[in-house]
Amino acid sequence: MSQETKPPLYWIADYLTPDDVLHHAIHKVILHKHTEFQEMWIVDCGTYGKGLILDGIWQSSTGDDYLYHESLVHPACVYQGDPKRALVLGGGEGATIRELLKWNAMERVVMVDLDGEVVEACREHLPEMHQGAFEDSRVELVIQDAVAYLDSSPSEWDVIISDLTDPIESGPSFKLFTKEYFEKAQKALRPGGYFLLQAGPVSPPSMDMHIRLVSTLKAVFAHVHSYNIHVPMLGHPWGFILASDSPFDTRPEPEAVDKLLAEKTNGVFKMFDGVTLLGLMQSPKHIRDAIAKETTVYTLEHPPVFSTQELPK
């Protein structure tokens, strides 16, 4: 049997709901480790290259990470217009800082991650994702709790991107999706700054947390917008939330966006351009309707929990 036709070593079951399972082939375990905060796997998953798994939840793969990370970073940067200082909370693979460094005026990018062991593992084993971004002189890596960093941060950021793992009750990001946390981020922004949150799945049976996060951000910021993109390895359409105290046009002119990207970036994008941004900003009706009805606000006393306890092991 040739290398190309060898069966996987095993399959990993990613339970999207208690009734729906997405199976990923694992051809090689590159690294498996229990850090101080979470369980980490870096694996060869075949068709989509290499993947990162934390606490049993698929995070990203080298084959389609650009769909996630270009959607995560560039809408906030386009609306800000000419970002010079960016703060990334989480972002262990280094792909988020990779995207921020595409903006020509960027002077400083600080990445704050609680789990240094995950960051070091990604630096070593996932160069396809960070593409050397950690070595850029504009980048500062801080191994620290995101809340503690925000507490001491001056209001200096043009863009803050919260790229944290899902708020699993036993995980390190459990309380970082709350009103109190978002208020700290708001205070750390410069006037005209933008906050961008990775905000979980938006498939119909799994979108409740996303909708409530929109409601929570609306309790803090004057302008909040939900958008999403399908990332095949995650199995759901994946949601993001853009927030600012400055208004932004959710029907941007594609030609104007393309002109901005040509002038302000290195132009290296796989999926993002003016037409893509226009499409991203058009949220489906069922999501807009759910957002309009939602009143829940997550707080430290009542934070969200990305529920996995009912799922089969």
Summary of the structure (lengths in Angstrom):
residues: 313
radius of gyration: 18.6
end to end distance: 31.8
largest distance: 61.1
contacts: 1032
relative contact order: 0.14
helix: 34%
strand: 30%
